[in-house]
Amino acid sequence: MSRANALSQASQWAAVAVLVLVALLLRSRGIDHGLPHWIEPDAELAEQVEHLRGDGQGARGAASVATYPILPTLVTMALFEAPAPLPADATLEAHLAAASKHFFDTRWAVALLSLLTLPGTFLLARRLVVSPGWALGATALTAVSFLHLNFAQQARPHAAAMAFYPWALFAMVRLHERGSAWMYAAAGAAVGLALGCLHNALALLPALLLAHLLRGRSRWLDPRALLALAALAASLWAFHPHLGDPAPPESVDQPTRSASGLVIRLGNHEIDLARFNGAGAVRIARTLWWYEPGLLALLVFAIGVLAFEVSRARRAERPPAALTIVLGYVAPYLLVLALFSDTYERFLAPVLPLLAIFAARVLERFASSGVTQGLAVRATWSAVVVFTAFTSLRLGSLRAHPDTLEQAAAWLSANIDPRTDAVRLAPIPSRMRMDSAIDLPLARSSAALESRGGPKPRYYNLWSRYQMRVRSSGLPEPRFELEWLVAAVRGGADGSPGRVLNWRENARELFASSGAKYFVIERHVQGRLVGAHAELQLALEQHAERVAHFAPDDSGFPFAFQDRDEDPGDWPHVAWRTLNADAYGPVVEIWRLREDV
């Protein structure tokens, strides 16, 4: 290698290192958002960490180990120490941090793993794109990706798994080119690491098989292929411990049957074959538009350029083997997502680097067709990177500032007497998570901890569960009479069990039985209200006055972790909203009961 070429290689990797540092800074900003009072769904990784560190919940903790593979969990435990006991005079902030420890460590492990996406993207882009500059452009767009950042700051496995996809595809391309024992083992190991994070890495297997078959029929029985199989088997053994359990927990991958046909269970997701009706295509387009509008614009332009080139070509060019191998993963994966009606936004994360590489590959050729085109395309690409980076930076800034629940807690701390003014929290009016409830980062009194509306033992009530463990004697003052509203029952005159009261007919009686003066509710729109919660809101409007309102912006919509199941209707555009929102969190209101009630 010449000295000039060596310097060129060094400068390229220096640029990749800078992009990794930029991505790290973006992920570190606001990574503790919502902890410990308001956490993301599907956070079984943090529950795995808690369970394996010995602080888990018995059978429930064991079930969490069967929900997702445990590679991110093992990385978390290797990088971070278990929480230490707090001194007796610990502050509320120290207790909040202690309650968040498992969760916070897991988020950091996912964020650090996600950084591995970038060198893998650059290496893969160099095999598919001619010039280093365009390969760095694709890597830069991946480094500042808004969708990637959103999930890289969550204790969920998707951004961690995403790290290994480009590496796996790069190893497959090298496997086809060289066919050495080392490359077979490396390709199998990369797929195995991705599979150690998330089940959907199974989608890489067709590309791995294709890389082997494209070496030629005479090499199909190459015994070195067994090294890839051995690496995959090692991954299943190391990162899927429940597979060897003769009596696995309930949420393990087991096919079942429904009225509509076969249902395959992966982790805590059920895949009903009847749901492959093509509705996922809309969600793919919506996800790109909501999270990556700049990338979407580049893709539309690139597809137009490619269509024009194909229409002018006298004969179709045979794609290079490297591109064929990558398409062996991307094409089936996107087809499945497009067909599946339950496609979630996070499912698109693994293909984001590949979409950026595709756009770079096509636009590189277009840019080389003339000076004007080259300047225009490079300027557009740079503008997209800057816009996406600014949006991602803005998301981290929102998450770093007090969310709406923290604002509500600060209002209560400043405006009520915790010794005399009892507060009640309304459970979240969500069809998806009736077992959870909004919480506030405030210490609870002994009475509140022991009442029916006290701490709930569900994992999503992280702060509540922590207080239940340490009890009020270990919590600092002030301690609030803070409880969740629970159903009230009026007993029958003849000693019969009676009936559950409702807010529509028994509002005064329910307010009186609650013993509270202040009520904190989450205001929902878009038909997401469950009946009892809608009735509670109407009762508050009749018998109380709203004294505080905390919202992300003026839209009236919560600003949460996304991945919504319901029809989006007129939900605000996520990226644009990030640029204009004032806070992160649900829409929270505080109501004070009138004296005459």
N, C-alpha and C positions, 0 to 999 in steps of 0.2 A: 504494500500500500504506500502511495506517495505521501510526502509530508503535507502537501496541500489537501489531499483527500482526507488524511487523518485529521487535519484541523477542521475540515468541513464536517466530518463525522462528529467531532467533539462539540462543534458549535450547534449542531442539530440536537444532540442530547442535552446540551446546556439549555437550549430553548424548551425541550420537553421538561427538564427539571424546573424551569421557571413556571411552566404551566401547572405542574404538580403543586408547586408552592401556592400559586394563585387559587387552585382548587381547594387546597387545605385551608387557606384563609377564609374562603367563602363558606366552607363547612363549619369552621370553628365559631363563626359569628352566629349567636343565637341557638347553639346546639342544645342548650338546656331549656328551651322553650317549653312552657306548660308543666314543668316538673316541680313538685310531684302531684299536682292537683288535677291536671288535665292532660291525658296521655293518648297517643295514637292507638287505633284499633290493631288487632292482629299482632300484638307485641309479645308473642310467645318466646322470642329470643331472650328478652329480659327475664321472663318467667323461668326459662331454662337456666339462666345464670343463677338466679335466686335459688332454684331447686338444687343445682349441682354444688353450689357453695354451702348448702346445708340449711338454708333459710326458707325452703319451699313449703308447699302446702300438701304434702303427702301425695295422694292419688292424683290430685289436680296438677301438681308439679310434674309428676311422672308422665301424665298425659301430654303436657306441653313439650316434653322431649320427643314425643312421637308425632307432633304436629309438623315441625320443620326439622330438616337436618341440622346438626349441631356444630358445624365448622365455625360459624361466627361466634357461637357461644364459647368454644374452646379458645378462640383467639382472644375474646374478652377476658377470660380467666387467666390467660397467659400474660396479658399486657397490664392488667390492673389488679390491685389487691382487694380482698374482701373488706367490707366496711368494718371499722373499729368501733367499740363502745364509746359513747359520748360521756363527758363529765356531767356531774349533777347540775352544774350551773350553765349548761349549754344554752345558747340563744335559740330563738325560733328559726333563724336562718340556718343554724347548724343542724337542727332537727329536720328542716326541709331538705337540706343537702343529704343527710343520712338516709331519709326516706327515698331519695332519688338515686342513691348510689348504684344499685344494680342496673337501673335503667340508663343512667348517665354513662356508665362504663360501656354498656352495650351500644349505645348510639355512637360513642367515639370509635369503638371497634369497627362498626359498619362504615363510618366515615373514612377511617384509615384504609380499610380494605378497598373501598370504592376508588381510592386514588390509583390503585393498580390498573384501573381501566385505561389510563392515559398512555403509559409506555406501550401497552398492548395495542392500543389503537394506532399509535404511530408506526409500530412495526408492521401491523397488518396493512395500514395505508401505504407503506413503502412497497409492499408486494403488489398492490392494486393500482397505485397512482405513481406516475412516472417521477415527478419532481419532489424533493424534500419539502419545498415551500408549501405545496398543496397538502402534503401529508401533515405538516404542522398546522395548516389551516383547519383540517378535519379534527385534529387533536385539540386545538384551541376551542372549537365549537363544542366539543364534548366536555372539556374542562369547565366551561361556564354554563353548561346546560341547566336550565331551570327545572326541568322534570327530574334530572339526575340529582340535583341538589336537594330538591324537596324530599326525596326518599333516602338520600344519603344522611340526612339529619334525623332519621327515624330508626327506632329499634325493631326494624323489619328486615328481612334478608335480601330484598330485591336489589338494592344498590351494591351489596356485597357480592351477590352472584354475578352481577353485571361485570365485575372486575375481571372475571376469568373467561368471559366469552371471546373477546378479541385475542387473548393469549391462546385459547383453544383453537380458534380458526387459523391463527398464524402457524401454530404447530402442525395443523393438518396440511396447510400449504407446503410447509417445509418437509413434512412426511412424504408428500407426493413427489417433491423434487429430489429428495435424497434417499428416502426409504431406509434409513439406518435404524438400528435397534434403539438408539438414543431418541430419535424423533418419534418412533412408535410409542415408547414409554412416556415421552413428554406430552404427546397428544392425548394419550389416555389419562395421564395425570391431570392435565388442564381441564379436561371434561369432568374428571372425578372431583376436582376442587369446586367447579361450578355446581356439580350435583351435590356436593357437600354443603352447599348454601341453600339450594332451592330445587324443588322437584322439576320445574320446567326446563332445567338443563338437559333433560332427556331429549329435547328437540335438537341437541347438537349431534346426537348419534347418527342420524342419516348422513350428515356431512362427513363424519369420521369414516363411515363405511364407504362413502363416495371417494374420499381421498385415497383409501386403500384400493378400491376397484380401478380407479383411473391410472394406476401404475401399470396396468396391463394384465391380460388374462394369465400370462405365464407366472405372475407373481401373486395371484389370488391366494395361493396356499402357503405364502411366506410365513414361516413359523414365528417371525418377529412380531406379527400381529397379535400373538398371544400376550406380548408385553403390555399392549394397550388394554386388553381384556383384564389382565392381572391388576393394572392400575385402577380400572373401574371397580373391580371386585374389592380392592383395598379401600376405596372410597366408601362403598356400601357398608363394609365392615366397620370402618372408623367413625363415620358420620351419620349412620342410620342405625343406631343401636337397637331400636325396637324391632328391626326386621328379624332378629333371632329370638324374639320373645315368643314362647309358645302360647301365651295368653296376653296379647298386646292390649294396651289401653284402648278406649273406645274410639279415639279420633285417628287411629292408624289407617293407612291406605288399604281399604278393603272394598272390592266391588260389591255393590248391592243392587237391588232391583226396585224400580218405582213403577207406578201405574203406566208411565209413558215409555218404559223400556229400561235398558241397562244404565246404571249410574256408577261411575268410577269415582272413588274418593281419594284425593291427594291432599294429605295434611288435613286441614279443616275446610277444604273446598270439595263440594260435590259437583261432578261434571255429568250432567244429564244429557244424553245424546239427543234428546228432543229439543235441546236449546241451540242446536247448530242450525240456525235459521237465517244466517246472513246479517243479523242485526249488529254484529261486532264491527262491521266496516264503518258504520257511523261513529262509533266510539273511537276508533283509530283516528279518523279525520278530526273529530272533536278534540281529542287529546293533543294532537299536534297544533291545532288552532289555539287552544287554550294555554298551552304551556310553551310551545316552541313555534310561535308564528314566524320568526325569522327563518328557521330551518325549513318550515313548510313552504315559504316563498322560494327559497333556494331549490327545494325539491321540485316544485311546480315548474320552475324555469328549466331545471336540468331535464325533467321528463319531456318538456317541449323541445329542447335542443336534441335530445336523443331521438325523439319521434321524427324530427326533421332529418337527422342524419340517416336514420333507417329508411325513410321514404326515398332518399336520393341514392342510396346504395344500390348497385346493380345486383348484388347478391349478398345474402346475409353472411356476416363474418362469424366464424366459430369463436365463441368466447374462450379466453385462455383458461387453462385448468384451474388456476387460483380463483378466478371469478366463479367458475362452475362450482367449486367446493363451497365457497361462501354462500352462493345461491342455494346450495343443497340444504343449508340451514335456514336462510332468511325466507325463501319462498314458501316452504311448507309452514313455517312458524306464522308468518303474516296471514297465510290463507286460513289457518286454524283460528287465529284471533278474529279475522273478518267474519268467519262463519259463526263463531260462538257469541251468543247474545249476552253472556255474563262477562265479557271481556272488560277488565278494569284498566284504569289509566296506567297503573304501575306495570302492567304486562308489556307495555311498549318500551320500557327502559332498556332491555338487553339489545334492542336493534338500533338504538339512537346512534352509537358510534358508526354503525354500518350505513345508516342513512346519510350521515355526514360524509363518510368516505365515498358513497355513491355520488352525491352531489359534487364533491371535489373531483372525482374521476371524470365526470361528464363536462363540468365547467372548465376544467383545466384544458381540455382539447379546444373548447370554444374560445377560451381566452388567448390561445396560441394562434388563432386564425387572423389576428390583426392587432395593431397597437391600441386602437380605440377600444375594441372589445376587451382586450386584456386589462386596460386601466379600469374600465367600467365594472367588469366582473370582480376584480380584486377589491375595488372600493366598496362594492355592494357586500361582498363577503366580510370585509373588515367591519362595515357598519352593522351587519347582523351579529357579529361576535361582540361588538361593543354594546349593542342594545341588549343582547341576552345576558351579558355580564352585569350590566347595570340592573336589570330586572332581578337577577339572582342575588346581587348585593342588597337590593331593596328588601327582598324576602328575608334575608338574614337580619337586616336591621329591624324589621317589624318583629321578628321572633326574639330579638335581643331586648326589646322594650317590654314593659309590663303589659300582659294580655288583659282582656276585658274582665276576667275573673279576678286577677290580681288588683285591678282598679276597683272592682266592687269590694274586695276585702279591705283595701286601703280606706275606702269611704266608710265602711262599717267601723273600722278601728278609730276613725276620727270623729264619728258622729253619733255613736250609741254608747250606752253604758253597759258593758258586758255582764255586770253583776245583776242587772234588773231587766234588760231588754233582750228577750229571747228571739232567736232568728230561726226560720225554717227554710229549707232548701227544697225546691220542687224537683223531682226526678226528671231526667231528660225525656222529653216527649218524642221519642224516636222509635219507629217500628223496628229498627235494626238492633238496638241495644237497650232493652227495657231493664236489664239487670244492673245498669250503671246509672250514675247521677252526677250532675255537676257538683263540684266541691270547691271550697275556698281555702287558701293557704293560711288558715287561722287555727290556733290551738283550741281544743274543745274541753269543756269542763267535765268533771267526773260524772255528773248527772247526764250530760249529753252523751257521754261514751256508753253509759249503761242503759239508756232508754231504747225503746223500740225503733226510734228513728236515728239511732246511733250508727257506729261504723258498720259498713257492709263488708262481708268477707270475700267479695269478688275481687279478682286481680285488678280490674280497671279502676277500682277505688284505692289507689296506691297510698295516698296520704292518709286516708281513713284507716286503712289496715295497719299502717305504721303506728298511728296513735293508739290503736287497739292493743298493739304489742307493748308499747312503753307505758301505757296508761297515763292518766292525767298527772300523776305525781312526778313523772319525768318531764313534763312539759312546762315551759315558762309561762309566766303571766304576761298579758291578760289571757284568760281562758273563757271562751264564749259558750253561751247556751245555744249551740249550733247543732241542729238535727235535721234529718230529712222528714218530709211529710210522709205519713203512713196512713193507710186506710183506717177509718174509724168505724166501729160497729155499734149499732144500737141493739141492745138485748131485748128479746121478746118479753112481754108481760108475764107469760106463763113459764119463764125460764128457758125458752127455746133459744137457739143460737143467735137469733136476730138477723139483721141484714146490714150490709155495708152501706154507709151513707155516701151520697154523691154531692158534688159541689153545685149542681143545678138546683136541687131541691132543699139541701140542708146546709147552705153556705154559712149562715150565722152559727149554727150548732158546731160545725166543723172548725170555724175560726176560734170559737170559744174553747173547744176541746184541745186545740193545738197549744194554747197557752202562750202564743207568740205575738209579738208586736210587729215584727218585720218579716217580710217574705221575699226570698230571692228566687227569681224564675229565669228560665232561658226562653226568650221570645223566638218563636219559629214562624216561618212563612212557607209558602209553596205546598200547602196541604200536608205538611209533615206532622201536624198536631195529632196526637192521640186524644180520643174523646175526653177523658178525665182532665187532661191538661188544658184543653180548650175551655172546659167549664171552669177550671180554677182561674184562668185569666179573666173570664167574664165576671166571676165572683169578686176578684180583686178590683176590677173596674167599678163595681157597684159599692163595695164596702171599704175600699182603701184608696190611698193616694200614692201615685208614683213619685218617689223622692229622688231617684237616680236612674240614669239610663247609660249603659256603656255598650258601644257598638263599634265594629271595625271601620264602618263608614256610613254613609247615608242610604245605602241600598236596602237595609233591613235584613240582609242575609248574614248568616254566620260565616266566618273565614276560618275554615278548619283544615283537616289533613286531606281533604278531597277524597277521591275514590268513592263517589256517590253511586248508590244503586238506583235511586229514583230518576224519573225523567227530569233532565236538567231544566226544562222550561225556560225561564228567563234568568237563570243563574248568571251572575256577572262573569265576564271573561277573566280567567284567573291571572294571566300575566298583566293585563291592563289594570286590573283591580289592585294588584300588588304595588303598582306605581302610585296609586292614589289613596290607598287605605291608610288609616291612622293607627291601627292596632290589629293584633291577631286575636282570634278567639270567637266564642259565641256572642250572640246579642243577649246581654244580661240586664235585667231590671230589678230594682229594689222597691218594694211597696211597703208602706206603713199603714197599719190598720187604723181606721178612724176610731175616735174615743167612744162613739155611740154604739159600737158593735159589741 
